[in-house]
Amino acid sequence: MAKHIHLLSFLIHSPINHTMLSWAHPDDTRLEMMGSLKLWQEYAQLLERGLFDGIFFADTPGIFDRYKNRMDEALKYGLCWPNHDPVVLLSALAAVTDHLGLAATVSTGAHHPYHVVRQISTLDYLTHGRMGWNVVTGHLRGEHRAFGLTDLEHDQRYDRAEEYMKVCYDLWDSIPDGAIVADKARGVLAEPERIRPVSHHGEYFDCETVSPVFPSPQRRPVLFQAGTSPRGLEFAVQHADVIFSIQPELQSMKKFMTDYKAIAAQHGKGREPGIAFGIQCFVGGTEEEAKAKKKELEDKIPLDAGLARLSGTLGVDFSTFDPDKPLEEVSTAASAGMMKAMAKGFEGPVTLRDVALRYAMAIGKPQLVGSPEQVADQLETMWRETGCHAFNMTPHVNTGSMVDFIEQVVPILQKRGIYRTEYTGKTFRENLELPPLDLPA
């Protein structure tokens, strides 16, 4: 458990973050932000004033097209579409911040390891060690179709990702400490005998080179991963610095922590990454006011928008099911586990309609609703009872919901001594209180 709560802002570079049709709220600024570096920079500066550890971009580099086997609903409702590149945006945010970590999701499916290392490590060097990379294996059909990729089986995607990371590590480690001398008098930039050239020829990748980027102070980006299956968690405990997880309520969070620790003990090779749980906060002057904010957004979400989101994520066309049947009658091999998890917290019989509309609000993240004091209480309870490392917080209305949290909830957490009052590290890794890297000799 960390010394204090760590916070990330969980975003998508699209018209919404995770609340369907939030872009249509009269106070929302996301559509304007998508065409304005200035507004994005102001948002990053807001997070830095709130002493957030970082900004964390999820990414859906293809369109949701499972529902009714078409993309119409994604286009109509702005379901993570358009989906602008988050990595391109980060350099602009880096230019106006000094401490904020900058993390982006980049899929191993569409890009060669050399390309990703060059792209992300360039930013890591320019920012003096403030970059993070959320490693995903690319499960959305829309991504495969967009890039013309072969649709690999679940475990094969992770087998390929293992080799992918091996190439990345070899590239990052190819320039060890002391190899760059930058001796102007001798005209020597690097000592060739200290460089460790990469020579990789595997099942999926070939790479003969050295790293194209100077090492940053943190040597390589902070690695995030969000595997939830046994194979995915095995991959995560071996590679991630922080594992991101979405669990619908406190008891599910605690169970995830127990399961994760068992997998880390078996497969982590002595490593135990920090856990960051996804949350969404509704802050009001009173509990009733906060609930009204939440209901206003819920009431505007069409059922087919929620079903389109759920269908794309789980790979099941839910248009073929009756949305008002009890959930136990709506089960598929691909969705049963998550559907069961999503049903937690409802009173009485649960239907597909209930689950789809809940998923459309926050993709299954718990929603902390109430006055500033009540939200602070809920957050502290989750942190203490789970022993998690961080929370990845998605706003609903941009950017007002984040202003509310930073101006009203953060001071309460600081008074309780469970949230920082200043940045103490220089790199993303240091500010997240992560252990130092175990580098090769």
Beta strands, then each sheet from edge to edge (+ up, - down):
strand 1: 6-12
strand 2: 54-58
strand 3: 101-107
strand 4: 131-136
strand 5: 180-183
strand 6: 188-190
strand 7: 198-201
strand 8: 206-209
strand 9: 222-225
strand 10: 242-245
strand 11: 274-283
strand 12: 367-370
strand 13: 390-393
sheet 1: 12+ 11+ 10+ 9+ 4+ 3+ 2+ 1+ 13+
sheet 2: 5+ 6-
sheet 3: 7+ 8-
end
